[in-house]
Amino acid sequence: MNSSYIIWPVLAQIYLTLAMFILLGVRKAKAVKAGEVNRKQAALNNREWPEYVIKVSNNIANQFELPVLFYVLCLLFYSINAIDVLTITLAWVFVLTRFAHAYIHIGSNYVPMRFKLFLLGCLVMIGMLLLVAWKLAMGITAA
């Protein structure tokens, strides 16, 4: 299998992170324009922003937690040339959980569903970790 296929879910995850930054800018501009925030106080305290801004800001922080491990694992798979259908499937499932998590986080913020998606993403990451470790231990790489 072409090793570059692992790059597509990585790019999708990067896109999600950048989209959240853009959405944050849009929501902050809306809050400022509507007079919902004291810009001087908000510059020092994120809690000064309206909830709809804080949700996106908190989600951006989430994009630099578990996804960082995802990037590392994808690079490991790529570097040892051990990409297969299972690897690609796990990577896409992880990214889909992150998109769904972000959608809920910046919308309803229904924590029980967010947690389920986070947990599923964690389980996928554990699966990816075990898979790359197994492939390394067995010397399994693509020709």
CNS distance restraints for C-alpha pairs under 8 A (distance, minus, plus):
assign (resid   1 and name CA) (resid  83 and name CA) 6.45 0.50 0.50
assign (resid   1 and name CA) (resid  84 and name CA) 5.89 0.50 0.50
assign (resid   1 and name CA) (resid  85 and name CA) 7.79 0.50 0.50
assign (resid   1 and name CA) (resid 142 and name CA) 7.55 0.50 0.50
assign (resid   2 and name CA) (resid  83 and name CA) 7.27 0.50 0.50
assign (resid   3 and name CA) (resid  78 and name CA) 6.00 0.50 0.50
assign (resid   3 and name CA) (resid  81 and name CA) 6.25 0.50 0.50
assign (resid   3 and name CA) (resid  82 and name CA) 7.42 0.50 0.50
assign (resid   3 and name CA) (resid  83 and name CA) 5.42 0.50 0.50
assign (resid   4 and name CA) (resid   8 and name CA) 7.66 0.50 0.50
assign (resid   4 and name CA) (resid  78 and name CA) 7.55 0.50 0.50
assign (resid   5 and name CA) (resid  83 and name CA) 7.86 0.50 0.50
assign (resid   5 and name CA) (resid  88 and name CA) 7.06 0.50 0.50
assign (resid   6 and name CA) (resid  10 and name CA) 6.84 0.50 0.50
assign (resid   6 and name CA) (resid  74 and name CA) 6.53 0.50 0.50
assign (resid   6 and name CA) (resid  78 and name CA) 7.11 0.50 0.50
assign (resid   6 and name CA) (resid  83 and name CA) 7.08 0.50 0.50
assign (resid   6 and name CA) (resid  87 and name CA) 7.80 0.50 0.50
assign (resid   6 and name CA) (resid  88 and name CA) 5.92 0.50 0.50
assign (resid   6 and name CA) (resid  91 and name CA) 7.36 0.50 0.50
assign (resid   7 and name CA) (resid  11 and name CA) 6.07 0.50 0.50
assign (resid   7 and name CA) (resid  74 and name CA) 7.79 0.50 0.50
assign (resid   8 and name CA) (resid  12 and name CA) 6.21 0.50 0.50
assign (resid   9 and name CA) (resid  13 and name CA) 6.20 0.50 0.50
assign (resid   9 and name CA) (resid  88 and name CA) 7.94 0.50 0.50
assign (resid   9 and name CA) (resid  91 and name CA) 6.11 0.50 0.50
assign (resid   9 and name CA) (resid  92 and name CA) 5.58 0.50 0.50
assign (resid   9 and name CA) (resid  95 and name CA) 6.41 0.50 0.50
assign (resid  10 and name CA) (resid  14 and name CA) 6.27 0.50 0.50
assign (resid  10 and name CA) (resid  71 and name CA) 6.66 0.50 0.50
assign (resid  10 and name CA) (resid  74 and name CA) 7.53 0.50 0.50
assign (resid  10 and name CA) (resid  91 and name CA) 7.96 0.50 0.50
assign (resid  10 and name CA) (resid  95 and name CA) 7.98 0.50 0.50
assign (resid  11 and name CA) (resid  15 and name CA) 6.03 0.50 0.50
assign (resid  12 and name CA) (resid  16 and name CA) 6.27 0.50 0.50
assign (resid  12 and name CA) (resid  95 and name CA) 7.13 0.50 0.50
assign (resid  13 and name CA) (resid  17 and name CA) 6.44 0.50 0.50
assign (resid  13 and name CA) (resid  67 and name CA) 7.65 0.50 0.50
assign (resid  13 and name CA) (resid  95 and name CA) 5.97 0.50 0.50
assign (resid  13 and name CA) (resid  98 and name CA) 7.72 0.50 0.50
assign (resid  14 and name CA) (resid  18 and name CA) 6.26 0.50 0.50
assign (resid  15 and name CA) (resid  19 and name CA) 5.95 0.50 0.50
assign (resid  16 and name CA) (resid  20 and name CA) 6.25 0.50 0.50
assign (resid  16 and name CA) (resid  99 and name CA) 6.96 0.50 0.50
assign (resid  17 and name CA) (resid  21 and name CA) 6.54 0.50 0.50
assign (resid  17 and name CA) (resid  60 and name CA) 6.56 0.50 0.50
assign (resid  17 and name CA) (resid  63 and name CA) 6.10 0.50 0.50
assign (resid  18 and name CA) (resid  22 and name CA) 6.38 0.50 0.50
assign (resid  19 and name CA) (resid  23 and name CA) 6.10 0.50 0.50
assign (resid  20 and name CA) (resid  24 and name CA) 5.98 0.50 0.50
assign (resid  20 and name CA) (resid  56 and name CA) 6.54 0.50 0.50
assign (resid  20 and name CA) (resid  59 and name CA) 7.54 0.50 0.50
assign (resid  20 and name CA) (resid  60 and name CA) 6.23 0.50 0.50
assign (resid  21 and name CA) (resid  25 and name CA) 6.37 0.50 0.50
assign (resid  21 and name CA) (resid  60 and name CA) 7.02 0.50 0.50
assign (resid  22 and name CA) (resid  26 and name CA) 6.31 0.50 0.50
assign (resid  23 and name CA) (resid  27 and name CA) 6.07 0.50 0.50
assign (resid  23 and name CA) (resid  56 and name CA) 7.32 0.50 0.50
assign (resid  24 and name CA) (resid  28 and name CA) 5.99 0.50 0.50
assign (resid  24 and name CA) (resid  53 and name CA) 6.44 0.50 0.50
assign (resid  24 and name CA) (resid  56 and name CA) 5.80 0.50 0.50
assign (resid  24 and name CA) (resid  57 and name CA) 6.52 0.50 0.50
assign (resid  25 and name CA) (resid  29 and name CA) 6.06 0.50 0.50
assign (resid  26 and name CA) (resid  30 and name CA) 6.20 0.50 0.50
assign (resid  27 and name CA) (resid  31 and name CA) 6.20 0.50 0.50
assign (resid  27 and name CA) (resid  52 and name CA) 7.32 0.50 0.50
assign (resid  27 and name CA) (resid  53 and name CA) 5.72 0.50 0.50
assign (resid  28 and name CA) (resid  32 and name CA) 6.16 0.50 0.50
assign (resid  28 and name CA) (resid  49 and name CA) 7.85 0.50 0.50
assign (resid  28 and name CA) (resid  53 and name CA) 6.22 0.50 0.50
assign (resid  29 and name CA) (resid  33 and name CA) 6.01 0.50 0.50
assign (resid  30 and name CA) (resid  34 and name CA) 6.05 0.50 0.50
assign (resid  31 and name CA) (resid  35 and name CA) 6.18 0.50 0.50
assign (resid  31 and name CA) (resid  36 and name CA) 5.14 0.50 0.50
assign (resid  31 and name CA) (resid  37 and name CA) 6.26 0.50 0.50
assign (resid  31 and name CA) (resid  49 and name CA) 7.61 0.50 0.50
assign (resid  31 and name CA) (resid  50 and name CA) 7.17 0.50 0.50
assign (resid  31 and name CA) (resid  53 and name CA) 7.90 0.50 0.50
assign (resid  32 and name CA) (resid  36 and name CA) 6.04 0.50 0.50
assign (resid  32 and name CA) (resid  37 and name CA) 5.86 0.50 0.50
assign (resid  32 and name CA) (resid  38 and name CA) 7.78 0.50 0.50
assign (resid  32 and name CA) (resid  39 and name CA) 7.20 0.50 0.50
assign (resid  36 and name CA) (resid  49 and name CA) 7.58 0.50 0.50
assign (resid  36 and name CA) (resid  50 and name CA) 6.95 0.50 0.50
assign (resid  37 and name CA) (resid  42 and name CA) 6.91 0.50 0.50
assign (resid  37 and name CA) (resid  48 and name CA) 6.48 0.50 0.50
assign (resid  37 and name CA) (resid  49 and name CA) 5.82 0.50 0.50
assign (resid  37 and name CA) (resid  50 and name CA) 7.21 0.50 0.50
assign (resid  38 and name CA) (resid  42 and name CA) 5.99 0.50 0.50
assign (resid  38 and name CA) (resid  48 and name CA) 7.31 0.50 0.50
assign (resid  39 and name CA) (resid  43 and name CA) 6.02 0.50 0.50
assign (resid  40 and name CA) (resid  44 and name CA) 7.23 0.50 0.50
assign (resid  41 and name CA) (resid  45 and name CA) 6.14 0.50 0.50
assign (resid  41 and name CA) (resid  48 and name CA) 6.67 0.50 0.50
assign (resid  42 and name CA) (resid  46 and name CA) 5.62 0.50 0.50
assign (resid  42 and name CA) (resid  47 and name CA) 7.20 0.50 0.50
assign (resid  42 and name CA) (resid  48 and name CA) 4.96 0.50 0.50
assign (resid  42 and name CA) (resid  49 and name CA) 6.18 0.50 0.50
assign (resid  46 and name CA) (resid  54 and name CA) 7.02 0.50 0.50
assign (resid  47 and name CA) (resid  54 and name CA) 7.12 0.50 0.50
assign (resid  49 and name CA) (resid  53 and name CA) 6.06 0.50 0.50
assign (resid  49 and name CA) (resid  54 and name CA) 6.29 0.50 0.50
assign (resid  50 and name CA) (resid  54 and name CA) 6.44 0.50 0.50
assign (resid  51 and name CA) (resid  55 and name CA) 6.09 0.50 0.50
assign (resid  52 and name CA) (resid  56 and name CA) 6.93 0.50 0.50
assign (resid  52 and name CA) (resid 106 and name CA) 7.10 0.50 0.50
assign (resid  53 and name CA) (resid  57 and name CA) 6.33 0.50 0.50
assign (resid  54 and name CA) (resid  58 and name CA) 5.96 0.50 0.50
assign (resid  55 and name CA) (resid  59 and name CA) 6.20 0.50 0.50
assign (resid  55 and name CA) (resid 105 and name CA) 6.39 0.50 0.50
assign (resid  55 and name CA) (resid 106 and name CA) 5.09 0.50 0.50
assign (resid  55 and name CA) (resid 107 and name CA) 7.92 0.50 0.50
assign (resid  55 and name CA) (resid 109 and name CA) 7.79 0.50 0.50
assign (resid  56 and name CA) (resid  60 and name CA) 6.23 0.50 0.50
assign (resid  56 and name CA) (resid 105 and name CA) 7.50 0.50 0.50
assign (resid  56 and name CA) (resid 106 and name CA) 5.43 0.50 0.50
assign (resid  57 and name CA) (resid  61 and name CA) 6.59 0.50 0.50
assign (resid  58 and name CA) (resid  62 and name CA) 6.48 0.50 0.50
assign (resid  59 and name CA) (resid  63 and name CA) 6.45 0.50 0.50
assign (resid  59 and name CA) (resid 102 and name CA) 6.40 0.50 0.50
assign (resid  59 and name CA) (resid 105 and name CA) 6.58 0.50 0.50
assign (resid  59 and name CA) (resid 106 and name CA) 7.13 0.50 0.50
assign (resid  60 and name CA) (resid  64 and name CA) 7.04 0.50 0.50
assign (resid  61 and name CA) (resid  65 and name CA) 7.03 0.50 0.50
assign (resid  62 and name CA) (resid  66 and name CA) 7.22 0.50 0.50
assign (resid  63 and name CA) (resid  67 and name CA) 5.85 0.50 0.50
assign (resid  63 and name CA) (resid  68 and name CA) 7.70 0.50 0.50
assign (resid  64 and name CA) (resid  68 and name CA) 5.80 0.50 0.50
assign (resid  65 and name CA) (resid  69 and name CA) 7.52 0.50 0.50
assign (resid  66 and name CA) (resid  70 and name CA) 6.66 0.50 0.50
assign (resid  66 and name CA) (resid 122 and name CA) 7.66 0.50 0.50
assign (resid  67 and name CA) (resid  71 and name CA) 6.27 0.50 0.50
assign (resid  68 and name CA) (resid  72 and name CA) 6.46 0.50 0.50
assign (resid  69 and name CA) (resid  73 and name CA) 6.15 0.50 0.50
assign (resid  69 and name CA) (resid 125 and name CA) 7.82 0.50 0.50
assign (resid  70 and name CA) (resid  74 and name CA) 6.12 0.50 0.50
assign (resid  70 and name CA) (resid  91 and name CA) 7.91 0.50 0.50
assign (resid  70 and name CA) (resid 125 and name CA) 6.79 0.50 0.50
assign (resid  71 and name CA) (resid  75 and name CA) 6.19 0.50 0.50
assign (resid  72 and name CA) (resid  76 and name CA) 6.17 0.50 0.50
assign (resid  73 and name CA) (resid  77 and name CA) 6.21 0.50 0.50
assign (resid  73 and name CA) (resid 128 and name CA) 7.10 0.50 0.50
assign (resid  73 and name CA) (resid 129 and name CA) 6.86 0.50 0.50
assign (resid  73 and name CA) (resid 132 and name CA) 7.56 0.50 0.50
assign (resid  74 and name CA) (resid  78 and name CA) 6.12 0.50 0.50
assign (resid  74 and name CA) (resid  91 and name CA) 7.76 0.50 0.50
assign (resid  75 and name CA) (resid  79 and name CA) 5.85 0.50 0.50
assign (resid  76 and name CA) (resid  80 and name CA) 6.25 0.50 0.50
assign (resid  76 and name CA) (resid 132 and name CA) 7.39 0.50 0.50
assign (resid  77 and name CA) (resid  81 and name CA) 6.05 0.50 0.50
assign (resid  77 and name CA) (resid  82 and name CA) 5.22 0.50 0.50
assign (resid  77 and name CA) (resid  83 and name CA) 6.04 0.50 0.50
assign (resid  77 and name CA) (resid 132 and name CA) 6.39 0.50 0.50
assign (resid  78 and name CA) (resid  82 and name CA) 6.38 0.50 0.50
assign (resid  78 and name CA) (resid  83 and name CA) 6.57 0.50 0.50
assign (resid  80 and name CA) (resid 136 and name CA) 7.85 0.50 0.50
assign (resid  80 and name CA) (resid 141 and name CA) 6.24 0.50 0.50
assign (resid  81 and name CA) (resid 141 and name CA) 5.36 0.50 0.50
assign (resid  81 and name CA) (resid 142 and name CA) 5.56 0.50 0.50
assign (resid  81 and name CA) (resid 143 and name CA) 7.94 0.50 0.50
assign (resid  82 and name CA) (resid 132 and name CA) 7.89 0.50 0.50
assign (resid  82 and name CA) (resid 135 and name CA) 7.22 0.50 0.50
assign (resid  82 and name CA) (resid 140 and name CA) 6.73 0.50 0.50
assign (resid  82 and name CA) (resid 141 and name CA) 4.47 0.50 0.50
assign (resid  82 and name CA) (resid 142 and name CA) 5.45 0.50 0.50
assign (resid  83 and name CA) (resid  87 and name CA) 5.86 0.50 0.50
assign (resid  83 and name CA) (resid  88 and name CA) 7.02 0.50 0.50
assign (resid  83 and name CA) (resid 141 and name CA) 7.80 0.50 0.50
assign (resid  83 and name CA) (resid 142 and name CA) 7.18 0.50 0.50
assign (resid  84 and name CA) (resid  88 and name CA) 6.36 0.50 0.50
assign (resid  85 and name CA) (resid  89 and name CA) 5.99 0.50 0.50
assign (resid  86 and name CA) (resid  90 and name CA) 6.08 0.50 0.50
assign (resid  87 and name CA) (resid  91 and name CA) 6.18 0.50 0.50
assign (resid  87 and name CA) (resid 128 and name CA) 7.04 0.50 0.50
assign (resid  87 and name CA) (resid 131 and name CA) 7.98 0.50 0.50
assign (resid  88 and name CA) (resid  92 and name CA) 6.21 0.50 0.50
assign (resid  89 and name CA) (resid  93 and name CA) 6.12 0.50 0.50
assign (resid  90 and name CA) (resid  94 and name CA) 6.14 0.50 0.50
assign (resid  90 and name CA) (resid 124 and name CA) 6.21 0.50 0.50
assign (resid  90 and name CA) (resid 127 and name CA) 7.78 0.50 0.50
assign (resid  90 and name CA) (resid 128 and name CA) 6.83 0.50 0.50
assign (resid  91 and name CA) (resid  95 and name CA) 6.33 0.50 0.50
assign (resid  91 and name CA) (resid 124 and name CA) 7.95 0.50 0.50
assign (resid  91 and name CA) (resid 128 and name CA) 7.94 0.50 0.50
assign (resid  92 and name CA) (resid  96 and name CA) 6.05 0.50 0.50
assign (resid  93 and name CA) (resid  97 and name CA) 6.23 0.50 0.50
assign (resid  93 and name CA) (resid 121 and name CA) 7.71 0.50 0.50
assign (resid  93 and name CA) (resid 124 and name CA) 7.40 0.50 0.50
assign (resid  94 and name CA) (resid  98 and name CA) 6.41 0.50 0.50
assign (resid  94 and name CA) (resid 120 and name CA) 7.85 0.50 0.50
assign (resid  94 and name CA) (resid 121 and name CA) 5.17 0.50 0.50
assign (resid  94 and name CA) (resid 124 and name CA) 6.11 0.50 0.50
assign (resid  94 and name CA) (resid 125 and name CA) 7.28 0.50 0.50
assign (resid  95 and name CA) (resid  99 and name CA) 6.30 0.50 0.50
assign (resid  96 and name CA) (resid 100 and name CA) 6.18 0.50 0.50
assign (resid  97 and name CA) (resid 101 and name CA) 5.89 0.50 0.50
assign (resid  97 and name CA) (resid 117 and name CA) 5.60 0.50 0.50
assign (resid  97 and name CA) (resid 118 and name CA) 7.14 0.50 0.50
assign (resid  97 and name CA) (resid 120 and name CA) 7.13 0.50 0.50
assign (resid  97 and name CA) (resid 121 and name CA) 5.86 0.50 0.50
assign (resid  98 and name CA) (resid 102 and name CA) 6.02 0.50 0.50
assign (resid  98 and name CA) (resid 117 and name CA) 7.52 0.50 0.50
assign (resid  98 and name CA) (resid 118 and name CA) 7.60 0.50 0.50
assign (resid  98 and name CA) (resid 121 and name CA) 7.26 0.50 0.50
assign (resid  99 and name CA) (resid 103 and name CA) 6.16 0.50 0.50
assign (resid 100 and name CA) (resid 104 and name CA) 6.30 0.50 0.50
assign (resid 100 and name CA) (resid 117 and name CA) 7.27 0.50 0.50
assign (resid 101 and name CA) (resid 105 and name CA) 5.93 0.50 0.50
assign (resid 101 and name CA) (resid 114 and name CA) 5.46 0.50 0.50
assign (resid 101 and name CA) (resid 117 and name CA) 5.91 0.50 0.50
assign (resid 101 and name CA) (resid 118 and name CA) 6.89 0.50 0.50
assign (resid 102 and name CA) (resid 106 and name CA) 6.06 0.50 0.50
assign (resid 103 and name CA) (resid 107 and name CA) 6.04 0.50 0.50
assign (resid 104 and name CA) (resid 108 and name CA) 5.60 0.50 0.50
assign (resid 104 and name CA) (resid 109 and name CA) 5.14 0.50 0.50
assign (resid 104 and name CA) (resid 110 and name CA) 6.54 0.50 0.50
assign (resid 104 and name CA) (resid 113 and name CA) 7.77 0.50 0.50
assign (resid 104 and name CA) (resid 114 and name CA) 6.49 0.50 0.50
assign (resid 105 and name CA) (resid 109 and name CA) 4.32 0.50 0.50
assign (resid 105 and name CA) (resid 110 and name CA) 7.22 0.50 0.50
assign (resid 105 and name CA) (resid 111 and name CA) 7.96 0.50 0.50
assign (resid 105 and name CA) (resid 114 and name CA) 6.82 0.50 0.50
assign (resid 109 and name CA) (resid 114 and name CA) 7.21 0.50 0.50
assign (resid 110 and name CA) (resid 114 and name CA) 6.27 0.50 0.50
assign (resid 111 and name CA) (resid 115 and name CA) 5.90 0.50 0.50
assign (resid 112 and name CA) (resid 116 and name CA) 6.35 0.50 0.50
assign (resid 113 and name CA) (resid 117 and name CA) 6.31 0.50 0.50
assign (resid 114 and name CA) (resid 118 and name CA) 6.08 0.50 0.50
assign (resid 115 and name CA) (resid 119 and name CA) 5.94 0.50 0.50
assign (resid 116 and name CA) (resid 120 and name CA) 6.11 0.50 0.50
assign (resid 117 and name CA) (resid 121 and name CA) 6.13 0.50 0.50
assign (resid 118 and name CA) (resid 122 and name CA) 6.20 0.50 0.50
assign (resid 119 and name CA) (resid 123 and name CA) 6.18 0.50 0.50
assign (resid 120 and name CA) (resid 124 and name CA) 6.21 0.50 0.50
assign (resid 121 and name CA) (resid 125 and name CA) 6.19 0.50 0.50
assign (resid 122 and name CA) (resid 126 and name CA) 6.19 0.50 0.50
assign (resid 123 and name CA) (resid 127 and name CA) 6.17 0.50 0.50
assign (resid 124 and name CA) (resid 128 and name CA) 6.16 0.50 0.50
assign (resid 125 and name CA) (resid 129 and name CA) 6.06 0.50 0.50
assign (resid 126 and name CA) (resid 130 and name CA) 6.12 0.50 0.50
assign (resid 127 and name CA) (resid 131 and name CA) 6.03 0.50 0.50
assign (resid 128 and name CA) (resid 132 and name CA) 6.11 0.50 0.50
assign (resid 129 and name CA) (resid 133 and name CA) 6.10 0.50 0.50
assign (resid 130 and name CA) (resid 134 and name CA) 5.99 0.50 0.50
assign (resid 131 and name CA) (resid 135 and name CA) 6.11 0.50 0.50
assign (resid 132 and name CA) (resid 136 and name CA) 6.08 0.50 0.50
assign (resid 133 and name CA) (resid 137 and name CA) 6.05 0.50 0.50
assign (resid 134 and name CA) (resid 138 and name CA) 6.01 0.50 0.50
assign (resid 135 and name CA) (resid 139 and name CA) 5.77 0.50 0.50
assign (resid 135 and name CA) (resid 140 and name CA) 4.80 0.50 0.50
assign (resid 135 and name CA) (resid 141 and name CA) 7.06 0.50 0.50
assign (resid 136 and name CA) (resid 140 and name CA) 6.38 0.50 0.50
